[in-house]
């Protein structure tokens, strides 16, 4: 399921016309499993 992905790899092309950019995605890969075991600590930057 790509909608619930936390890390997504996108292959495609970038189109620009009249100052508007569009990413035309051709292939999408869910790379969320690569985050398994990643040590992420909460930081309080106040």
C-alpha positions in Angstrom: 0.0 0.0 0.0 1.7 3.2 -1.1 -0.7 5.6 0.5 0.5 4.6 4.0 4.2 4.6 3.0 6.7 6.4 5.3 9.5 6.4 2.7 8.6 6.5 -1.0 10.9 6.3 -4.0 9.6 7.9 -7.2 10.9 7.6 -10.7 9.5 9.8 -13.4 10.0 13.1 -15.1 9.6 16.8 -14.0 7.7 19.1 -16.4 7.6 22.8 -16.1 5.3 25.2 -17.9 4.4 28.8 -17.1 6.1 28.6 -13.7 4.1 25.5 -12.7 6.0 22.2 -12.1 4.5 18.8 -12.3 6.1 15.5 -11.3 4.9 12.8 -13.7 5.4 9.6 -11.7 6.1 6.5 -13.7 7.2 4.0 -11.0 6.6 4.1 -7.2 8.4 2.0 -4.7 7.5 1.6 -1.0 10.9 1.7 0.8 9.4 1.8 4.3 11.0 -1.5 5.3 14.4 0.2 5.0 13.4 2.2 8.1 13.2 -0.9 10.3 15.8 -0.8 13.0 16.5 2.9 12.5 17.2 4.6 15.8 15.0 7.7 15.9 15.0 9.6 19.1 12.6 12.5 19.9 14.3 15.8 20.3 13.0 18.8 22.1 14.4 21.9 20.3 12.6 24.5 22.4 
